[in-house]
């Protein structure tokens, strides 16, 4: 999303009494061509292969491109939909994500070619906040769901993408660690390991 599109998006949110919070962005260098990464992250219903917190993933409405929608269910049972706002073929996409009917964040996936066999994948997640809430309430919400915990979430997701792109091997449930919101220990870790 370019700056003009972002300003329009923010204006549209403001009309709904919403605003963007502070984003969290992580980047991972992957020893693979950008086209290989794109092929993985843009494939229909493919998230379970590289996202260790996702139990089910299915397209809901058209695929691929702007206007696409898919749904994913985490191991915790939380259900989230992703509505794709921008689709940059071979480069990335922007989407609004969250449990229906409200979207809780704006998420951007971007691939940057660093060389013939080296690329950078970045994921940025920005909370969508209710404007009328007290600043202390917004801050508490962001700290609980977006701060350090979302950095860990993104890091684990990027590691999963890298593993799948590099080896073709699917991630296991909570392979890089459990998470109380998305993949609790009691759901993801076999009882004989607990």
SULVEN-V835046 format. One record per backbone hydrogen bond with DSSP energy under -1.0 kcal/mol. NH is the residue of the N-H (numbers start at 1). CO is the residue of the C=O. If there is no record, write none. Layout:
nh = {NH;NH}
co = {CO;CO}
//
This chain:
nh = {6;7;8;9;10;11;12;13;14;15;16;17;18;19;21;24;26;28;30;32;37;38;39;40;41;42;46;49;50;51;54;55;56;58;60;61;67;68;69;70;71;72;73;74;75;76;77;80;81;82;83;84;85;86;88;91;92;93;94;95;96;97;98;104;105;106;107;108;109;110;111;112;114;115;119;120;121;122;123;124;125;126;128;129;131;133;138;139;140;141;142;143;144;145;146;147;151;152;153;154;155;156;157;158;159;160;161;162;163;164;165;166;167;168;171;174;175;177;179;183;187;188;189;193;194}
co = {2;3;4;5;6;7;8;9;10;11;13;14;13;129;127;125;123;121;119;30;33;34;35;36;37;38;43;46;47;47;51;73;73;71;69;69;84;65;61;82;58;80;56;78;53;182;74;72;98;70;96;68;94;94;92;88;88;109;86;107;83;105;81;97;97;126;95;124;93;122;91;120;118;118;30;112;28;110;26;108;24;106;104;19;17;130;134;135;136;137;138;139;140;141;142;142;147;148;149;150;151;152;153;154;155;156;157;158;159;160;161;162;163;164;49;52;172;174;183;179;184;184;185;190;190}
//
